[in-house]
Amino acid sequence: MRACAACVRAAQTLKALTPDLDRRPGASRPPQVLTLLPEAMVEALREPGSPRLAVLDRSDDDLLSEAAADHRRLGVESVCRHDPAYPARLRELGDPPAVLHVLGGVERLAAVLGPGGDAPTVAMVGSRRGPRDTTENARRFAEAFARAGWTVVSGMALGVDAASHEGALAGRRAGPSGPGRPAGTTVAVLAAGVERPTPATNRRLYERIRVEGVVVSELPPGATPRRWSFPARNRIIAALGDALIVVAAAHGSGSLTSAKHADELGRRIGVVPGPITDPAYGGSNDLLRGENRPLIVPDDLRTILGEAGEHEPPVPRADPLSGLEGVAREIGTALLAGPRTIESLVNEHEAPALLAALGDLEAAGRLRRGLSGELELVSPRAV
């Protein structure tokens, strides 16, 4: 228990006000509201004449005793922004969580993020229901990052988030890719209390993370996920990373709010590009119009952070064409730029060699035919 009574009261007030936050237009992270003291927060969010919240009148001893009971019963530890163990990266936010609730222990969180909050960390976000290759890419990149000593931060949602955590855990178990460098692990940032797997279908993944990584949330135990709490938790995901990787995001995706927070914090943003005709990549491809950089292989993280970046552990290079040779590799190279028709490929290769190479790609599970007949390259499952 490393949280003061004032901050515990603020966290409990936030929990009590979650229905009021959901009633705000858009139910998004309310600017400046999360920075208010409990009384001011209540005044800003509740209708005049509403019943007074009981948490405002609870004694300090009562609040701290309840937090200590949660620690004993659920294993949930609390650290507030006044404690040296509070993650330094979160202090850069304009509205840092008053309390960070941690499943896995504050000491483990400090070990994962580094004593001074300076351990290499990368945040990964993306679509919940994008094309199959989005989760394959997320898993592949996260495994490479973890093996290179980077901790992967994500939100444990379906799709890209879950695949990122799974890849990081696989990289941790595989061990470091070089001498003198421990493998990384993963941090899950939830939009509910940390004792509650969110979503419930990811319970098995949640159990693995609580043992091998860390689960955190700004909401106290017992808090349920709300519409506002998902965009709010995105600021925490963005803040905890040295860089943010967007694997795939449609226009209007919540992942783009993470990118907005990362940009506000001065974090570097990398984007896994997708076909320009696929709306599942519309929002993330738009991010490449500015200064953000594409991520094609894991080693591109060096470029995204800058060659003179603070953290430069060698990142294993993954060849997206691994296992392909001859004409099959040439066709794979062409398909990296996006889907192609057989007719367009015939213009570049003799028909017999082309058909044989396409057969090899299909046999290797590296080729997919879209509804319109275009051919797409499927990423390898392993780095």
Secondary structure, DSSP 8 states (H G I E B T S, - for coil): -B--HHHHHHHHHHHHTHHHHHTSGGG---TTGGGS-HHHHHHHHS-TT----GGGGS-HHHHHHHHHHHHHHH-EEEEETTSTTS-GGGGGSSS--SEEEEES-HHHHHHHH-TTS-S-EEEEE--SS--HHHHHHHHHHHHHHHHTT-EEEE---TTHHHHHHHHHHHHHHH--SSTT-----EEEE-SS-TTS-SSGGGHHHHHHHHHHSEEEESS-TT----TTHHHHHHHHHHHH-SEEEE----TT-THHHHHHHHHHTT-EEEE----TT-GGGHHHHHHTTTT-EE-SSTTHHHHHH-TT-S---------TTTT--HHHHHHHHHHHTS-B-HHHHHTTS-HHHHHHHHHHHHHTT-EEE-TTS-EEE---S--
